[in-house]
Amino acid sequence: MVDDPSGDMQMAAATTLVLVCKRPRPGYGKQRLARELGRELTCRLAALMLDCALEDLADWPGPTVIAPADPGDEAWAREASPPATVHVQREGNLGERLEALDDTIAQGDPAPRLYIGMDAPGLAGATLRHAAACLADAPVVLIPARDGGVVAMGTARGWPPLAGLPWSRDTLCNALATACEARGHSVTRLGEGADVDTVDALQSLAGTLPDDPRPARRRLLAWLRANLPDGMPA
């Protein structure tokens, strides 16, 4: 558990939390899980994990942004998280889309930005607030994923070029840190999280959720217990 002193809350209030996401649809995204669970179950799971990320936006003490991948989902995004500002992602690979998104957000508000996806519902709110607090002193904060990626990434000064980084590979976190340091930005790494993209990862997630009181996490845990194979934690 990460301590959550008042300083963390104050810095979070001055940091924009950005959710980068896809609207859940059968056959759209989560292809590794779809091969194990099927399209319909995977779509329902994606919706539950999105609810967890939207819960993080709703609980955030500062400004929030939701950034859907599909331009046709702008109206959906506005309804999904009414207080959040909506910025539709541009075309390109993930690095190009994140660069463009960050430029757009920073033009409107140069405050630090903390980026999350919908694949890490095990992240605690206190962990995100602590990451925001670290941006008061560190230009870049990363929460690494166990598989070598990242589950959250924050910047106080803007990102280096991101298009050429190994997105969706197990070298991403190190490559991102190296690119930031090459631009003269020191990097703070905080703990470790888990991306959820396999059934094994879901089973591991279920073992961490029983003590989480947040409503969207409770619904996700109930679904996991009802729909995943034998061996789920009781």
N, C-alpha and C positions, 0 to 999 in steps of 0.2 A: 504494500500500500504506500502511495506517495503522500507525504504531508501536504496539506493544503492551507498554508498560512494566509493571512489577509493580504500579504504582498502578492501572492500568486493571483488572487481574485482581482486585485487592482490592475495588475499587468494584463490579465485576460480581458478586462473591460476595455483596454486600449489596443487590443489585438483583434484582427478580423479572422474569424474561423471560416474556412472555405471548404465546402463539400463538393468534391468532384465525383459525378455519379452518372449512371445510366438508368433510365426508366426500366423497371423489370418487365420483360416480355418473354414468352416462350421462345427459346432458340436464340435469344439476344444476350450475349455475354455469358460468363460462367461456364464456358464450354467444357472444361475439365470436370466440373461437378456434374454437368448434364450427361456426360458419358457414364457416370456412375449412378446417378439418381433418376435420370430421365428429364425431359424438358419441362413437364408441368410441375413436378416437385421442386426442380431447381428454380423455376420462376417464383414459386411461393416462398422458397427460402430467400431468394434475392429480395423480395418485397419485405420480409421480416428483418433482414439485415439492413435494408435501407431505412426502415422505421427506427432502428437503433441509431443510425447516423443522424436522422432527423431529430431524434431525441437529444442528441448531443448539441445540435444547432439550437433547439428550443431552450436548453439549459444554459447556453453560453451567455456570460454577462456582457459581452461586447457585441460589435457588429458581426453580421453573418452574411455569407454568400452561398448560394447553391448554383452549381455550374453543370447543367445537363449536357450530355454528349451530342444529342440529336437536336438540331434547330427546331424541329417540329414539336419538341417537348417543352417549349418555353412556358406555355400556359399551364401545363401540368406542374411544372416546377413552382410556379407562383402559387398554385393551390396547395402543393405539398408542404410548403414552408412559408406561410404568408409574411412573417416579419423579415425574411431574408431578401436581400437583393439578388436578382437573377442575372447571371451572365452566361449565355450559351457558349460552349466551347467552339473554337474555330476548327477548321480542317487541319489534318497533319497527324504525325505520330504523337504519342503522349507527351514527349518532351516539347514538341512545338506547340501543342495545345496549352500546356502549363505555362510556357514562356509568355504566350500571347495573353492568357488569362491574367497572369500576374501583372503584366504591363497595364492592362485595362483597369484592374482593381487599384493599382498604385496611382494611376492618374487621377482617380476620384478621391483616394485617401491613402497617403503614403505611410500610414501606420503599419506595423508588422503584420504579416499574414501567416497563418498556420493552416496547412492543407491536410485534409483527411479524405479517405475514400469510404466505400460502404462494405469493405471486406474485413474489417477488424472490430467486430462488436465487443470484443473482450477489453478494449481500451477503457480505462476508468476516466471519468470526468476530471478527477483530481490530477491525473497524469497529463491531460491536455492543458489544464490550467498551469501546471508547473512548467510545461514546455513553453507556454506563452511567457511566463515570468522569466525564463532563461533568455528570451530574446531581448531583454533589457540590456544584457551585457554581451551576448553572443550574436554575431551576424546571422548565423545559421544554426538551427537545432533540428536534429534528426532523431526519430524513434525507429531504430532498426527492426526489421522483421526477422524471425528465426530462419527464414529461407534465404536471407541475403538481400531482400528488398527493403522497403520502408513502409511503415504503417502511418506515419505522420511526418511532415517536413515543413519547417518554418523558416521564414526569412525576414530580416529587418532591413535589408539593403537591396533586394532583388537577386534573381538567380543568374548564374553564368549560363552560357549556351547549353541547352538540355537535349537538343534533337538527337545528338549522336550517342547518348548514353544507352546502356544495355537494359532498357525497360523490360520488365517481366523476366529477368534473369537473376541468378543468385549472386551476381557481382554488382548489382545496382547500387546498393548503399555505399560501398567503398568507392565506386566510380563517381557517384554524386559528391561525396565528401572530397575526393581528390580534385574534382572540377571546381568546387567552391574554394578550396584552399589555394588553387592556382590563381584565382582572382583576388587573393589576399583576404579572404573571409574565413576566420576561424570557425570551426565546427564543434558543436557540443552534441554528443550522443547520449541519449537518455534510455537506460534499460533496454527492454526488448519486448516486442509484441508479436502477434501472429496473424498473418493473412490467412483467410479461409478460402481454400480452393480445392480441397479434396475431402473425402469422407473421413479420412483419418484426422484431418485438421478439425472437422466438425465435432468428432468425438472428443478430441482434446478440449475444444471450446466448451462443450457441455460440462466438462469437469470443473471449469472455472466459473460457471454462471450461477450455481445454486445459491451463493451468498450475495448475489447482485440484486438489489431491491428495485432497480429501475424497471418500469412497466414494460417497455418494449423488449428488454432482455428477458423478463419473465415469460412473455409470449413466445419469444424465440426458443427458450429452454423447453417449454411445454411442447412446441412443435418438434424439436429435436428428439425428445423422448418418445414421441408418438410415431415418428416417421423414419428414424434411422435404424440400422440393423441392431440385432441383439448385442448386448454388451454395453449399452448406454448406462451412464451413472444414474442411480435411482434418486 
